[in-house]
Amino acid sequence: MTSAFATYPGYRFPAEIISHAVWLYHVFSLSLRDVELILAERGITVTHESIRNWCRKFGSEFAAKLRRRRPKPGDTWHLDEVFLRINGVLHYLWRAVDQHGVVLDILVQDRRNGSAAKRFFKRLLARLRYKPRRLVTDGLKSYGVAQRELLPGVRHRSSRYLNNRAENSHRPTRRRERQMQRFKSAEQAQRFLAAHSMIYGHFRPRRHLMAAAAYRRVRMKAFQIWRQETCAQAAS
């Protein structure tokens, strides 16, 4: 890692410790108290509330930096939505991934009608700044409404059997939802999941498609980028 003298303004702990805590919390299914215990074993005394503040403050910043560094995603978008129950109210987590399983974006909304689908499409197009060659969705008719209005020239395949890639990408979210004993607000869910999908995915390449040597190279590159974006640049 980088020198322990690398710091973030206003924080007494080195950038190395803060970034490591954020990495532990987002990459593994750990609670804030679990991260506190791991750091304590290494002689670092910090409360779980401080770790919570670090993750809230730096999680989104680190995710944004990683997003800028990722290669251009693929041209086939798989879209899916799952329900989230927040304070007893039903919400929907909209997610888009490319054909390689890379998460493109997520959006928490309280509807899954045509207006909600169009809002998610507009967010994707604004962030990615290119149009896909093909869309793959389940049978929800709201996707067709948004596709015909915003992406009329894009081929759209609608089938519950073709969208496993997007459905499988929801699994880390479900694990974290159980670990966190559900989300407390739509804003908290959006903030956490947007950072989590980027940081978690950065360290989770499709290992089953790689030879061992290739996977080790990709993993080493992922750690190198993480250190550059969370520690080295903060010290400069």
C-alpha positions in Angstrom: 0.0 0.0 0.0 1.0 3.6 -0.1 2.8 5.5 2.7 1.0 5.8 6.0 1.6 9.6 5.8 -1.0 9.8 3.0 -4.1 11.5 4.7 -7.4 13.0 3.8 -8.0 16.5 5.0 -9.8 16.6 8.3 -9.3 12.9 9.1 -6.7 11.8 11.7 -6.4 8.2 10.4 -4.1 7.6 7.3 -5.7 7.2 3.9 -4.4 3.7 3.9 -6.5 2.7 6.9 -9.7 4.5 5.7 -9.5 3.0 2.2 -8.9 -0.5 3.6 -12.0 -0.2 5.9 -14.1 0.9 3.0 -12.7 -2.0 0.9 -13.5 -4.5 3.6 -17.1 -3.3 4.0 -18.0 -3.2 0.3 -16.1 -6.2 -1.0 -17.1 -8.7 1.8 -20.4 -9.4 3.5 -19.2 -7.8 6.8 -21.0 -5.6 9.2 -19.5 -2.3 10.5 -18.7 -4.0 13.8 -17.0 -6.9 11.9 -14.7 -4.3 10.2 -14.1 -2.7 13.5 -13.0 -6.0 15.0 -10.7 -6.8 12.0 -9.0 -3.4 12.4 -8.7 -3.9 16.2 -6.8 -7.2 15.6 -4.3 -5.1 13.7 -3.9 -2.6 16.5 -6.2 0.1 15.0 -8.7 1.4 17.5 -11.6 2.9 15.7 -15.4 2.8 16.4 -17.9 1.3 14.0 -19.6 4.7 13.8 -16.4 6.2 12.4 -16.2 3.4 9.9 -19.9 4.1 9.0 -18.9 7.8 8.3 -15.9 6.7 6.2 -18.1 4.4 4.1 -20.7 7.1 3.6 -18.2 9.8 2.8 -15.7 7.9 0.7 -17.7 5.0 -0.8 -19.3 7.2 -3.4 -16.1 9.0 -4.2 -14.1 5.9 -4.6 -16.8 4.3 -6.8 -16.9 7.4 -9.0 -13.2 7.2 -9.5 -13.4 3.5 -10.4 -16.2 4.2 -12.8 -14.1 6.7 -14.7 -11.3 4.1 -15.0 -13.3 1.2 -16.3 -13.2 0.2 -20.0 -16.1 1.0 -22.2 -18.9 -1.4 -21.3 -20.4 -3.8 -23.9 -23.2 -2.9 -26.4 -25.8 -5.4 -25.1 -27.7 -4.2 -22.0 -29.5 -6.6 -19.7 -32.1 -4.9 -17.5 -34.0 -6.2 -14.6 -35.7 -5.0 -11.4 -36.3 -6.6 -8.0 -38.3 -5.4 -5.1 -36.9 -3.8 -1.9 -39.1 -3.3 1.2 -38.0 -0.1 2.9 -39.7 0.8 6.2 -42.6 -1.4 5.1 -43.0 0.3 1.7 -42.4 -1.5 -1.5 -39.6 -0.1 -3.7 -37.9 -1.4 -6.8 -34.2 -1.7 -7.6 -33.6 -1.2 -11.3 -30.3 -2.6 -12.6 -28.5 -2.7 -15.9 -25.5 -4.9 -16.7 -23.7 -5.5 -20.0 -23.1 -8.9 -21.7 -20.0 -9.4 -19.6 -21.8 -9.0 -16.3 -20.4 -5.5 -15.6 -23.0 -3.4 -13.7 -23.7 -0.3 -15.7 -26.0 1.5 -13.2 -28.7 1.0 -10.6 -31.7 3.1 -9.5 -34.0 2.8 -6.6 -37.6 3.9 -7.4 -41.0 3.4 -5.8 -42.7 2.5 -9.1 -42.0 0.1 -12.0 -44.3 1.6 -14.6 -43.4 3.2 -18.0 -42.4 6.5 -16.4 -40.0 4.7 -14.0 -38.5 2.8 -16.9 -38.0 5.9 -18.9 -36.3 7.6 -16.0 -33.9 4.7 -15.7 -33.2 4.7 -19.4 -32.5 8.5 -19.4 -30.1 8.0 -16.5 -28.2 5.2 -18.3 -27.9 7.2 -21.5 -26.7 10.3 -19.7 -24.0 8.5 -17.8 -22.8 6.1 -20.5 -23.2 8.6 -23.4 -23.7 5.9 -26.0 -26.6 3.7 -27.2 -26.6 -0.1 -27.0 -26.9 -2.4 -29.9 -29.4 -4.6 -28.1 -31.6 -4.6 -25.0 -32.5 -7.8 -23.1 -35.3 -7.6 -20.5 -37.9 -9.7 -18.8 -41.5 -9.6 -19.7 -42.3 -6.3 -18.0 -44.1 -4.1 -20.5 -42.7 -0.9 -19.1 -39.3 -1.6 -20.8 -41.0 -1.7 -24.2 -42.6 1.7 -23.5 -39.2 3.3 -22.6 -37.4 1.5 -25.5 -39.9 2.7 -28.2 -39.7 6.3 -27.0 -36.0 6.7 -26.1 -34.2 3.9 -28.1 -36.5 3.2 -31.1 -33.6 1.9 -33.3 -32.3 -0.6 -30.7 -33.2 -4.2 -31.0 -35.2 -5.3 -27.9 -35.5 -9.0 -26.8 -38.0 -9.7 -24.1 -37.8 -13.1 -22.4 -37.6 -14.4 -18.8 -35.2 -17.0 -20.0 -32.6 -14.7 -21.6 -32.1 -12.3 -18.7 -30.2 -14.5 -16.1 -27.2 -12.3 -16.3 -29.1 -9.3 -14.8 -31.0 -11.5 -12.4 -27.8 -13.1 -11.1 -26.2 -9.6 -10.5 -28.8 -9.0 -7.8 -27.4 -11.7 -5.5 -24.7 -9.5 -3.8 -27.4 -6.9 -3.1 -29.6 -9.5 -1.4 -26.7 -10.7 0.8 -26.0 -7.1 1.9 -29.7 -6.4 2.4 -29.8 -9.3 4.9 -26.5 -8.3 6.5 -27.7 -4.7 7.0 -31.2 -5.9 8.2 -32.8 -4.1 5.3 -32.3 -0.5 4.2 -33.7 2.4 6.2 -34.6 4.8 3.4 -34.6 4.9 -0.4 -31.8 7.5 -0.3 -29.6 5.2 1.9 -30.3 2.3 -0.4 -29.4 4.3 -3.5 -26.3 5.8 -2.0 -25.0 2.5 -0.7 -25.9 0.2 -3.6 -24.5 2.6 -6.2 -21.1 2.5 -4.5 -21.3 -1.1 -3.6 -22.0 -2.3 -7.1 -19.0 -0.5 -8.5 -16.5 -1.4 -5.7 -17.7 -5.0 -5.4 -17.7 -5.5 -9.2 -14.2 -4.0 -9.5 -12.8 -6.9 -7.5 -15.1 -9.6 -8.9 -14.1 -10.3 -12.5 -15.7 -13.3 -14.2 -13.2 -15.8 -12.8 -14.8 -18.9 -14.3 -14.0 -17.6 -17.8 -10.3 -17.0 -17.1 -7.2 -19.1 -16.8 -5.5 -18.8 -13.4 -2.7 -16.7 -14.7 -5.1 -14.3 -16.4 -7.2 -14.0 -13.3 -4.1 -13.2 -11.1 -3.1 -10.4 -13.6 -6.6 -8.9 -13.5 -6.7 -9.1 -9.7 -3.3 -7.4 -9.4 -4.5 -4.7 -11.8 -7.6 -4.1 -9.7 -5.6 -3.7 -6.5 -3.2 -1.3 -8.3 -6.1 0.9 -9.5 -7.6 0.9 -6.1 -4.4 2.0 -4.4 -3.9 4.8 -7.0 -7.4 6.1 -6.7 -7.8 5.9 -2.9 -4.4 6.6 -1.5 -1.7 7.8 -3.9 -3.7 10.6 -5.4 -4.9 11.7 -2.0 -1.3 12.2 -0.9 -0.3 14.2 -4.0 
